[in-house]
Amino acid sequence: MPGTPFAVVHLDVPPVTSGLAVGSLVAGVAAILVSVLVFCFGATGASAGGVWAAGAFTVLGVLAGAGAVVAGLLARRQIRRPAAPPGVRFTGRGLAVAGISCGGAGLGLSLLGLALAVLLSLS
């Protein structure tokens, strides 16, 4: 209160980068890297059981991609939620969007790589 010896102080809390957004981006990049392995095993090892290896890595790529998408959506919700003045504000909207994009791309590429591996093994 101005003009009195008493005052209310609200400490300014700096914004914090959302851990969910960072985790989403890391899982999304991992999903893309795993999808590259799916393509490699599917294209080169079609005769030597490469389809089985591509299938195993596809499961990993789909799980990582789906996890990235879910974590990114939760991070966007966490960032969008308003906080009271003494509360912590979260940032990292761009990280969350990048994680959603990379996770979706990794998920799709993994499934596409598995389809390629199956087609090459049939011919």
N, C-alpha and C positions, 0 to 999 in steps of 0.2 A: 504494500500500500504506500503510494507516494506521500510524503509529508509526515510519516510516522516512523518510529524506530523499529517497527515490525515489517517484515516483508515475506512474501512467499516466493520461494525460488524453485523454478523448474529447470532442472539440469538438462542441457541439450544432449540427447543421446544420438551419436552418429549412426547413420544407416548401416546395416550389416548385409553382406551378400548372402543370399539364401543358399544353404547347404544342399537343399533339394535341387536347385538349379544347376549347381556345379556337378552334383552326382548324375543328373540327367545328361549333361553334356559328356561326361566321362563314359557313361554307359552307351550313349549314342555313338561315340567314336569307336568304342570297343565293338559294337555291333557291326559297324562298317568294316573294321579290320577282320572280324570273323567271317563276314560275307566274302571277303577276298580269298580266305582259306577255302571256303565252300567252292568257289569258282575254280581254284587251283586243283583241289582234290577231284572235283567232278570232271574237269577237262583233261587232266593228265593221267588219272588213274582209273579210267573207266573199266579197263580189263582186269586190273589187279585189286578189285574190291574198293575202288575209290568212291563208289556210290554209297557204300556203308559209312565211310569216313565223312563224306559230304553230308549225309543224313545226320550224323552225330553232331557235326559242327553247325548244321542248320538249326537243330534244337537249341544250341547255345546262342546262335545269332538271333533267333526269334525271341528267346527269353530276355536277352540283353536289350533288344530293340523295344519290346513291349514294356520292360522296366523303365527304359529311358522316356518313353512316351508318357507313362503314368506319372513318373516323378516330375517330368516337365509340366504336366497339367496341374499337379499339386503345388508345384513351385509358383506357377502363375497365379493360382488362387491365393497362396500365402502372401505374395507380393501385392496383389490387388487389395487385400483386406486392410482397411484403415486402422491405425493404431492411435491410442490416446497419447497426449503429450509426453508422459513419462515412459511410454512403451517403446519397444524396439520396432523400427521400420525396416523392412527388408527390401533389398534391391536385387537386380540380376535378371530382369525381364528378358533381355537379349540372350543370356545364357540359357534360360528356360526354353525360349523359342528355338534356339540352335540345337538344344538337346532333343526337342520333339522332332525337329526336321531330320537330324542325324539318326535318331532311333527309328523313325519311319522308313528312312532310306535303307538302313541296315537290315531291317526286317524284310522289306521287299526284295532287296538284292539277295538275301539268303535264300528266300523261297525261289527266286528266279534261278539262282545257281544250282539249287537242287533239281529244278525242272530240267535244266541243261544237262546235268549229270545223268539223270534218268534217260533223257533222249539220246545221249551219246552212248549209253550202255546198251540200248535197244538196237542200235544200228551196227 
